């Protein structure tokens, strides 16, 4: 069994390898799933997160470029960029039926940054992701995400407990 945090770490590893090594995303995914014995929901999460983040990277990179004031995209650490790509897709599109609250997804991203990147990366990532959440509808629109249901139930079970679909997937 693979924990959600371990799945996020594996997704980060895949994204980094795909980007830096210029490797085929499907080959990297299959190799990771096999070598790490990822099964069930963890495998579904890993596949979804990497495929969506990689597939949406052009639009997500525009969002990052807009929010990373004073930073050119190519100057952002590749690990930080991978974390941001993965988490922005999770926040805006969602990867699971029962989405974690935005604060949980952001916290997981900050934990990854502190573990795999620089000391200042956590603050940098937290700032960008918090801004994404504050302007969620704008950025969902940029990704082609349409709202199916806008009512909230206040349960805290998901970010605003909205059902979302991506018309670009």
C-alpha positions as CSV (number, residue, x, y, z in Angstrom):
1,X,0.0,0.0,0.0
2,X,1.3,3.4,-0.9
3,X,0.3,6.5,1.1
4,X,-0.9,9.6,-0.5
5,X,2.2,11.5,0.5
6,X,4.4,8.7,-1.0
7,X,2.3,9.0,-4.2
8,X,2.9,12.7,-4.3
9,X,6.7,12.1,-3.9
10,X,6.6,9.6,-6.7
11,X,4.6,12.0,-8.9
12,X,7.3,14.7,-8.2
13,X,10.0,12.3,-9.1
14,X,8.3,11.4,-12.4
15,X,7.7,15.0,-13.3
16,X,11.3,15.9,-12.5
17,X,12.6,13.0,-14.6
18,X,10.3,13.8,-17.5
19,X,11.2,17.5,-17.5
20,X,14.9,17.4,-16.8
21,X,15.7,14.1,-18.6
22,X,13.3,14.8,-21.5
23,X,11.9,11.3,-21.1
24,X,8.6,10.0,-22.4
25,X,6.0,10.5,-19.6
26,X,4.3,7.1,-20.2
27,X,7.7,5.2,-20.0
28,X,8.6,7.1,-16.8
29,X,5.2,6.3,-15.2
30,X,5.3,2.6,-16.1
31,X,8.8,2.2,-14.8
32,X,8.0,4.0,-11.6
33,X,4.8,2.0,-11.0
34,X,6.6,-1.3,-11.6
35,X,9.7,-0.5,-9.6
36,X,7.8,0.9,-6.7
37,X,5.0,-1.6,-6.8
38,X,2.3,1.1,-6.9
39,X,-1.2,-0.3,-7.0
40,X,-4.8,0.5,-6.7
41,X,-5.8,4.1,-5.8
42,X,-2.2,5.2,-5.4
43,X,-1.5,4.1,-9.0
44,X,-4.6,5.9,-10.3
45,X,-3.5,9.1,-8.4
46,X,0.0,8.9,-9.7
47,X,-1.1,8.4,-13.3
48,X,-3.7,11.2,-13.1
49,X,-1.5,13.7,-11.4
50,X,1.5,13.2,-13.8
51,X,-0.6,13.0,-16.9
52,X,-2.7,16.1,-16.1
53,X,0.3,18.2,-14.8
54,X,2.4,17.4,-17.8
55,X,-0.5,17.8,-20.3
56,X,-1.5,21.1,-18.8
57,X,2.0,22.5,-18.2
58,X,1.9,25.2,-20.9
59,X,-1.2,26.9,-19.2
60,X,0.1,26.1,-15.7
61,X,3.5,27.6,-16.6
62,X,1.7,30.8,-17.7
63,X,0.0,30.9,-14.3
64,X,3.3,30.4,-12.5
65,X,5.0,33.0,-14.6
66,X,2.3,35.5,-13.8
67,X,2.6,34.9,-10.0
68,X,6.3,34.4,-9.6
69,X,7.0,38.1,-9.8
70,X,10.6,38.8,-10.6
71,X,11.3,35.2,-11.6
72,X,11.7,33.9,-15.1
73,X,10.3,30.4,-15.4
74,X,13.7,29.0,-16.4
75,X,15.2,30.3,-13.2
76,X,12.8,28.5,-10.9
77,X,14.3,25.3,-9.5
78,X,13.1,22.3,-11.5
79,X,11.9,20.6,-8.3
80,X,9.9,23.7,-7.3
81,X,8.4,23.9,-10.8
82,X,7.4,20.2,-10.7
83,X,5.7,20.7,-7.3
84,X,3.9,23.8,-8.5
85,X,2.7,22.1,-11.7
86,X,1.4,19.1,-9.8
87,X,-0.3,21.1,-7.0
88,X,-1.9,23.7,-9.3
89,X,-3.5,21.0,-11.3
90,X,-4.7,19.3,-8.1
91,X,-6.1,22.6,-6.8
92,X,-7.8,23.7,-10.0
93,X,-8.9,20.4,-11.6
94,X,-8.8,17.9,-8.8
95,X,-7.4,14.4,-9.0
96,X,-9.9,12.5,-6.8
97,X,-13.6,12.3,-6.3
98,X,-13.1,13.3,-2.6
99,X,-10.7,16.2,-3.0
100,X,-8.7,17.3,0.0
101,X,-9.2,20.8,1.2
102,X,-7.0,23.3,-0.5
103,X,-5.0,23.9,2.7
104,X,-4.1,20.2,2.8
105,X,-2.9,20.2,-0.8
106,X,-0.8,23.3,-0.2
107,X,0.6,21.9,3.0
108,X,1.6,18.7,1.1
109,X,3.4,20.8,-1.5
110,X,5.2,22.8,1.1
111,X,6.3,19.5,2.8
112,X,7.7,18.3,-0.5
113,X,9.5,21.5,-1.1
114,X,11.1,21.4,2.3
115,X,12.1,17.8,1.8
116,X,13.4,17.9,-1.8
117,X,14.3,21.5,-2.5
118,X,15.8,24.6,-0.7
119,X,15.0,26.1,2.6
120,X,13.2,29.0,1.0
121,X,11.2,26.9,-1.5
122,X,8.4,26.2,1.0
123,X,7.6,29.9,1.4
124,X,7.8,30.5,-2.4
125,X,5.5,27.7,-3.2
126,X,3.1,28.5,-0.4
127,X,2.8,32.1,-1.7
128,X,2.1,31.1,-5.3
129,X,-0.4,28.4,-4.3
130,X,-2.2,30.7,-1.9
131,X,-2.7,33.2,-4.7
132,X,-4.0,30.5,-7.0
133,X,-6.6,29.5,-4.4
134,X,-7.6,33.2,-3.9
135,X,-8.2,33.5,-7.7
136,X,-9.3,30.0,-8.3
137,X,-12.2,30.7,-10.7
138,X,-9.9,32.8,-12.9
139,X,-7.3,30.1,-13.1
140,X,-9.8,27.3,-13.6
141,X,-11.2,29.2,-16.6
142,X,-7.7,29.5,-18.0
143,X,-7.4,25.7,-17.8
144,X,-10.8,25.1,-19.4
145,X,-12.4,23.8,-16.2
146,X,-16.1,24.3,-16.1
147,X,-18.3,24.2,-13.0
148,X,-20.9,21.6,-12.8
149,X,-22.2,22.5,-9.3
150,X,-21.4,25.6,-7.4
151,X,-23.1,24.9,-4.2
152,X,-21.1,24.4,-1.1
153,X,-21.9,22.3,1.9
154,X,-19.3,23.7,4.3
155,X,-18.0,20.2,5.2
156,X,-14.5,21.1,4.4
157,X,-14.2,17.9,2.4
158,X,-12.9,19.6,-0.7
159,X,-12.0,23.0,-1.9
160,X,-15.4,24.7,-1.9
161,X,-16.8,21.2,-2.4
162,X,-17.4,21.8,-6.1
163,X,-17.6,19.2,-8.8
164,X,-15.3,20.1,-11.6
165,X,-14.5,18.7,-15.0
166,X,-11.8,19.7,-17.4
167,X,-12.9,20.2,-20.9
168,X,-9.3,20.1,-22.1
169,X,-8.6,16.6,-20.9
